[in-house]
Structures are given as C-alpha cells and as structure tokens.
Amino acid sequence: MNNENTQTTADRPMQSITVDNLLINFTTEFQRVWTCNSSTAKPCAFWRPTPAPDLLPGYFPLGDVAISGDGNINGGRIVAVVCEGPAASADAQRGKALSPPEDFEQVWSDTGSNPAGGTLWLPLAQEGYVALGLVCSINDEKPSLNAVRCVREDLVTAASVGALIWDDQGSRANQGFSVWSVDPPLAEAGEINFAPGTFVSSNNHDRPVTDVEVYSLRMQIPVEINPGPELPILSGFAAPEAHEPTQPTQVAKLPWFAVEDHGQPPAQRLRESPYYYLQRTDRYVLIGSSHNQGDKNSLVTWTLRRVKSRRDMRLFTRISAVQIPNAWPLPGSDVERPIKFSAKLSEEFTHTQTSISGWTTPDIGAVAANVAKNTMMALYQLQSNYDLWRENRTETAINFMYSDSKSLCWLQYPPEDATEGLATPTPVAELPQLPELPEVPEVPEVPELSEVPDITNTAP
C-alpha cells in the first residue's frame, strides 16, 4: 500500500460546463489509493481525483483513475469532476443531477497475490442514476459513500469499452481481472461527447462485451448568434459598398480539450485558455454591377472570386485539430489526447443544413443575367470568415473562408415591378477548376502565429 497527498494547484478554475443542473469541471490533483507492486505482475496504481476545495468547492469524482505503471500523475493527468448546479430543467420531476451511491459491490480482490491488499468496488446507483466508474480501497473496506457521485441517466450517453489499461496476469490473485478505458460515441451535430477519465472492468483478461454499462459525459457546443449583416440597398444607379461587420455573426465556444494548441501542454491550456472561440463573421461582397443605359436588354456575365482554399482548411485542421464540417477527431485516430472526446459543430454554424458538398465541390465559376433597359443590377455574395481565438484574444491557427452558390443576392434599381422584360439571372457553365495548391509538408512544430506567412485565397 502506498498513499500520497502530493497535489498541484491550478491558477484558477475554468468556467464549468453546464448540462441542465449538472456542472462539469476538471482537476489535475489526485491522491494515490493503492499500488500493485507484486514482483510477478505488471505494476499499476489507482488514484482518486481530489479537486481543491478552495478552487472547486462541492465537486466530486465520478470514479477512480487506473494507470499502468507507478508514476505520479499529479499535474499531468486531467479528469472530469462534477457538482450539483442550480435547477435549470423545466421538468421539476427530474430531480437532482447527482446522487451518492446507495452501496458498493466488490468486483475484485487481489487475495492470493503477494502482497495482497487492494479491492475494487462498483457504486450501486439509485434508480434513475448511473455510475460512471469504479472505486478502489485498501483490503476489504468499503469506500465512503462520499467517495464518488452517480449522475442522472438523462445527463450522460452510452459509451463503449476502449483500450486495455492493466490486467493482473502474473499476480497470482485468486480471481483474474483487467481494467479498460472508456471511449465516447461519435458526436451528433452541435454536441461533444467526452470520457470522464474513469475505467470499467472485466473478471478475466478479455475485453468485456456483456453485462457492463459504460457511459460518457456530453454537452452542447454553445453558440452565440448575433444579427447577420444587412444586405446593401440600391437607391440609385450606383452600387454601394457593403457595410463592414462590427461583430462576429456566430461564435462557437469550444472547451480546451477539443482544440490543439501547439506548444501548450494540456494542463497549461486548461489554466490559460480553458475555452477557445471559433468565430464566423459574415459579410456581403460586391461581385459586380451593371447599369444598362440602352433601350434594349443587355446580357452581362460576372466571374465569382475564389474564396475557399483546401490548403487553408488542411492547415487550419493540422494546427487546431478542429474538423470542418465533420466530427473530430477522426475515427481510428491514434493521437493520445488528455480527454477522449468526439465533437461536431452545428450544421447552421458550418453551412451544412442540407449537405456538406459546399465544402468539397468547386464554386460556380460565372453567373449571367439579362439587365433590362434603363436598369441597374448588382450581384452580392455572402461570404463567411472563420477565425479561432484563445481566451486571451490571441489568434491561433489560420483563418479560412466559405461561400457557395446559394449565397448569391441580386439587387436592381428601379425595383423589378417598375421594369419590363427582366430575365431571372442564371448561372452559366462552371469555369475550369483551378489546380490544387501543393500539400503542406509535415513539420515537427508549428511556428508561432506571427511567423506563419500570409496565406491568401488566390489560387496560382
């Protein structure tokens, strides 16, 4: 047995994630409960999250943390902790978000190993609540009912068994045993599913496939929506410039673990930028205008500017890990992350209410319109610029832009009901697709933002 109280103190707690009346935060502070130091088995250790009461008062673990090996995880491992929040649900019948377990059921004892002394316990949740992890204790002593909290079942989502953490092969214990991580499910649009950092068990050395309930936490991605830009108004025979936006149109708030920030370890991101802000700023851009001063209709054609750049998108994802418009990280990714998660931005935020093809297909190359006699016509396009910011308002990654053929806006003066013979503007054949910019080579480290060369959306 080995007990430690070594702790590291974060500079300040992050603003908690709120899911109905459940508050979720994170800790880097742990107390070692038990170490398997048998000479014949692989070493392992079980740690209890111990959020500092002055920083996170009222927060409880969801279960203990299991590691292979015997290293000190304080300051290096990050797991979720939970707290009861103010009632937010319109349905008062749902009750509190958290509940202590009613009891514990022993699922393993290392009796028979040398030396013996550790046991693992499953919290038994009251009806309507679920346990998200196991709890370790010394000898056969049951854990305290205040060791963990169970969560109301509508506040979590079903997950799956992940990778093997440790098994007791060679321990000579009377009962075989193994512990496994938790993998969250693929996120739906506008949501993040993330693992609590706990573990599940099997009464042998095989992956558990039945009789095991696995859960992960979930949250909505908060999006602040501001009024969109106003479409310019033609009040004469001159096309006005569109007003520059004074604020982002939409802002998605992403927790620290869903964004990569090169050069900043996870614990530093949690302290210094617990949230990142992906801003979408919409603006109307004048594509072209024509004043037909003749006495006959006139056919005019305008070429659309190239806005989307696949190179910009790839570079943005390489730096930040954020995928547009898909879920991230990609299934099968072997990158080790501080919190296992799956995230996907909302369809409204990514312009994918009907299809994601707008991000992958080339833009319409040109559009044409019949401009009636003595008529002014102007073509505007709604374009969206995406920027990723840290909490201290410094920019990370690079920005990128989006537009599609559905965002074209035609204006005319005098208004249509005052003109004759006006034909509906229609797109003409697409221009030849411009060649792709070459792949950006992999680099060991991404330079600071100030050193990244300017990248434009103009193809070669």
Residue pairs with C-beta under 8 A, 6 or more apart in sequence:
1 34
1 35
1 117
1 118
1 138
2 32
2 34
2 35
2 37
2 45
3 31
3 32
3 33
4 31
4 32
4 72
5 31
6 72
6 74
7 29
7 30
7 31
7 50
7 52
7 74
8 28
8 29
8 74
8 75
9 29
9 52
9 55
10 27
10 28
10 52
10 55
10 267
10 270
10 271
11 271
11 272
12 55
12 271
13 25
13 55
13 56
14 25
14 26
14 255
14 256
14 270
14 274
14 275
15 274
15 275
16 23
16 24
16 25
16 83
16 85
17 23
17 24
17 25
17 219
17 255
18 24
18 85
18 88
19 97
19 155
19 217
19 218
19 219
19 220
20 85
20 88
20 89
20 94
20 97
20 154
20 155
21 84
21 85
21 86
21 87
21 88
21 89
21 96
21 97
22 82
22 84
22 85
22 97
22 98
22 151
22 152
22 155
23 59
23 82
23 83
23 84
23 85
23 97
24 80
24 81
24 82
24 217
24 219
25 51
25 56
25 59
25 80
25 81
25 82
25 83
26 78
26 79
26 80
26 81
26 270
26 339
27 49
27 50
27 51
27 52
27 56
27 59
27 78
27 79
27 81
28 74
28 75
28 76
28 77
28 78
28 267
28 270
29 49
29 50
29 51
29 52
29 74
29 75
30 47
30 48
30 49
30 50
30 65
30 73
30 74
30 77
31 47
31 48
31 50
32 45
32 46
32 47
32 48
32 72
33 46
33 47
33 48
33 64
33 136
33 137
33 138
34 45
34 46
34 117
34 118
34 136
34 137
34 138
35 43
35 44
35 45
35 46
35 70
36 42
36 43
36 44
36 45
36 110
36 113
36 118
36 166
36 168
36 171
37 43
37 70
37 115
38 110
38 113
38 114
38 115
38 170
38 171
38 172
39 114
40 114
40 170
40 171
40 172
41 113
41 168
41 169
41 170
41 171
41 172
42 68
42 166
42 167
42 169
42 170
43 68
43 69
43 70
44 66
44 67
44 68
44 69
44 70
44 165
44 166
44 179
45 66
45 67
45 69
45 70
45 71
46 64
46 65
46 66
46 67
46 118
46 120
46 136
47 64
47 65
47 66
47 67
47 73
47 77
48 61
48 64
48 65
48 135
48 136
48 147
49 61
49 64
49 65
49 79
49 81
49 197
50 61
51 59
51 61
51 81
56 81
56 83
58 83
58 84
59 81
59 82
59 83
60 81
60 82
60 83
60 98
60 146
60 148
60 149
61 79
61 81
61 133
61 147
61 148
61 149
62 79
62 80
62 81
62 82
62 132
62 133
62 148
62 149
62 151
62 196
62 197
62 198
63 123
63 131
63 132
63 133
63 134
63 135
63 148
63 196
63 198
63 199
64 133
64 134
64 135
64 136
64 198
64 199
65 73
65 77
65 79
65 197
65 198
65 199
66 136
66 165
66 166
66 179
66 199
67 73
67 77
67 165
67 166
68 165
68 166
75 267
76 267
77 197
77 338
78 197
78 257
78 266
78 267
78 270
78 338
78 339
79 196
79 197
79 198
79 339
80 194
80 196
80 197
80 217
80 339
82 97
82 98
82 149
82 151
83 98
84 96
84 97
84 98
85 97
94 152
94 154
95 128
95 152
96 152
97 151
97 152
97 155
98 129
98 149
98 150
98 151
98 152
99 125
99 126
99 129
99 149
99 150
99 152
100 145
100 146
100 148
100 149
100 150
101 123
101 124
101 125
101 126
101 131
101 145
101 148
101 150
102 124
102 125
102 126
103 124
103 142
104 121
104 122
104 123
104 124
104 135
104 142
104 143
105 121
105 122
105 124
106 119
106 120
106 121
106 122
106 140
107 120
107 121
107 122
107 134
107 201
107 203
108 119
108 120
108 173
108 175
108 177
108 201
108 203
109 116
109 118
109 119
109 120
109 140
109 173
109 174
109 175
110 116
110 117
110 118
110 119
110 168
110 171
110 173
110 177
111 173
111 174
111 175
112 171
112 172
112 173
112 174
112 175
113 168
113 171
113 172
113 173
114 172
116 173
117 138
117 139
118 136
118 137
118 138
118 139
119 136
119 137
119 138
119 139
119 140
119 141
120 134
120 135
120 136
120 137
120 177
120 179
120 201
121 134
121 135
121 136
121 137
121 142
121 143
122 131
122 134
122 135
123 131
123 133
123 134
123 135
123 148
123 150
124 131
125 131
125 150
126 150
128 152
128 153
129 150
129 151
129 152
129 153
130 150
130 151
130 153
130 156
130 213
130 215
131 148
131 150
131 213
132 150
132 151
132 156
132 182
132 196
132 198
132 215
132 216
132 217
133 148
133 196
133 198
133 199
133 200
134 179
134 198
134 199
134 200
134 201
135 143
135 147
135 148
136 143
137 143
151 215
151 217
155 217
155 218
156 215
156 216
156 217
156 218
157 184
157 185
157 193
157 215
157 216
157 217
157 218
158 185
158 214
158 215
159 182
159 183
159 184
159 185
159 193
159 195
159 214
159 215
159 216
160 182
160 183
160 185
160 214
161 180
161 181
161 182
161 183
161 200
161 207
161 208
161 209
161 212
161 214
162 180
162 181
162 182
162 183
162 195
162 340
163 180
163 181
164 178
164 179
164 180
164 181
164 207
165 178
165 179
165 180
165 181
165 199
166 178
166 179
167 176
167 177
167 178
167 179
167 205
168 176
168 177
168 178
168 205
169 176
169 205
175 203
176 203
176 204
176 205
177 201
177 202
177 203
177 204
177 205
178 201
178 202
178 204
178 205
178 206
179 199
179 200
179 201
179 202
180 199
180 200
180 201
180 202
180 207
180 208
181 195
181 199
181 340
182 195
182 196
182 198
182 199
182 200
182 214
182 215
182 216
182 340
183 195
183 216
183 340
184 193
184 194
184 195
184 216
184 217
184 218
184 340
184 341
184 342
185 193
185 216
185 342
186 193
186 327
186 331
186 342
186 344
187 193
187 327
187 341
187 342
187 343
187 344
188 344
189 344
189 345
189 346
189 347
189 352
190 220
190 221
190 223
190 344
190 345
190 346
190 347
190 349
191 218
191 219
191 220
191 221
191 343
191 344
192 218
192 219
192 220
192 221
192 255
192 258
192 341
192 342
192 343
192 344
193 216
193 217
193 218
193 341
193 342
193 343
194 216
194 217
194 218
194 219
194 257
194 339
194 340
194 341
194 342
195 216
195 217
195 339
195 340
195 341
196 215
196 216
196 217
197 339
200 208
200 212
200 214
201 208
201 212
202 208
202 212
216 340
219 255
221 252
221 253
221 254
221 343
221 345
221 346
222 252
222 253
223 250
223 251
223 252
223 253
223 346
223 348
223 349
224 248
224 250
224 251
224 253
225 249
225 250
226 247
226 248
226 249
226 250
226 251
227 249
228 249
228 282
229 242
229 243
229 245
229 249
229 282
229 283
229 284
229 382
230 243
231 242
231 284
231 380
231 409
231 411
232 239
232 240
232 241
232 242
232 243
232 284
232 286
232 378
232 380
232 411
233 240
233 411
234 240
234 376
234 378
234 411
234 412
234 413
235 413
236 376
236 413
237 291
237 376
237 413
238 291
238 376
239 286
239 289
239 376
239 378
239 411
241 286
242 283
242 284
242 285
242 286
242 380
244 283
245 281
245 282
245 283
247 281
248 279
248 280
248 281
249 280
249 281
249 282
249 384
250 279
250 280
250 348
250 349
251 277
251 278
251 279
251 280
252 277
252 278
252 279
252 280
252 345
252 346
252 349
253 275
253 276
253 277
254 275
254 276
254 277
254 278
254 322
254 343
255 274
255 275
255 276
256 266
256 269
256 270
256 273
256 274
256 275
256 276
257 266
257 269
257 337
257 338
257 339
257 341
258 276
258 321
258 322
258 328
258 341
258 343
259 269
259 276
259 320
259 321
259 322
259 388
259 396
260 319
260 320
260 321
261 269
261 273
261 276
261 320
261 390
261 396
262 319
262 445
262 446
263 445
263 446
263 448
264 272
264 273
266 338
272 390
272 391
272 392
273 390
273 391
273 392
274 391
275 391
276 388
276 389
276 390
276 391
276 396
277 388
277 389
277 391
278 322
278 345
278 386
278 387
278 388
278 389
279 386
279 387
279 388
279 389
280 349
280 384
280 385
280 386
281 384
281 385
281 387
282 382
282 383
282 384
282 385
283 382
283 383
283 385
284 380
284 381
284 382
284 383
284 409
285 305
285 380
285 381
285 382
285 383
286 378
286 379
286 380
287 302
287 304
287 305
287 367
287 379
287 380
287 381
287 408
288 300
288 302
288 378
288 379
289 376
289 377
289 378
289 379
290 298
290 300
290 371
290 376
290 377
290 378
291 375
291 376
292 298
292 371
292 372
292 373
292 374
292 375
292 376
292 377
293 374
294 373
295 373
295 374
296 373
297 370
297 371
297 372
297 373
297 421
297 422
297 423
298 370
298 371
298 373
299 368
299 369
299 370
299 371
300 368
300 369
300 371
300 377
301 366
301 367
301 368
301 428
302 366
302 367
302 368
302 379
303 365
303 366
303 431
304 363
304 364
304 365
304 366
304 367
304 381
305 381
305 457
306 363
306 434
306 457
306 458
306 459
307 363
307 383
307 401
307 402
307 403
307 457
308 359
308 363
308 400
308 401
308 402
308 403
308 457
309 400
309 401
309 437
309 455
309 457
309 459
310 436
310 437
311 436
311 437
311 438
311 440
311 455
312 398
312 399
312 400
312 401
312 455
312 457
313 324
313 359
313 400
314 439
314 440
315 397
315 398
315 440
315 455
316 322
316 324
316 386
316 388
316 397
316 398
316 399
316 400
317 323
317 324
317 328
318 440
318 446
319 396
319 397
319 398
319 446
320 388
320 396
320 397
321 328
321 329
322 328
322 343
322 388
322 397
323 329
323 330
323 344
324 345
324 350
324 359
324 386
324 400
325 345
325 347
325 350
325 351
325 352
325 356
325 359
326 344
326 356
327 342
327 343
327 344
328 342
328 343
328 344
329 335
329 337
329 341
329 342
347 353
350 356
350 359
351 358
351 359
351 384
351 402
351 404
352 358
352 359
358 402
358 404
358 406
359 402
362 430
362 433
362 434
363 403
363 404
363 405
364 405
364 427
364 430
365 428
365 429
365 430
365 431
365 432
366 427
366 428
366 429
366 430
366 431
367 379
367 408
367 425
367 426
367 427
367 428
368 425
368 426
368 427
368 428
369 377
369 379
369 410
369 423
369 424
369 425
369 426
370 421
370 422
370 423
370 425
371 377
371 412
371 422
372 412
372 419
372 420
372 421
372 422
373 420
373 421
374 419
375 412
375 413
375 414
375 419
375 422
376 412
376 413
377 410
377 411
377 412
377 425
378 410
378 411
378 412
379 408
379 409
379 410
379 411
379 425
380 408
380 409
380 410
380 411
381 403
381 407
381 408
381 409
382 403
382 407
382 409
383 401
383 402
383 403
383 407
384 401
384 402
384 403
385 399
385 400
385 401
386 399
386 400
386 401
386 402
387 395
387 399
388 395
388 396
388 397
388 399
389 395
389 396
390 396
394 449
395 449
396 449
397 449
398 452
398 455
401 457
405 427
410 425
412 419
412 422
416 422
434 459
434 460
435 459
435 460
437 459
437 460
446 452
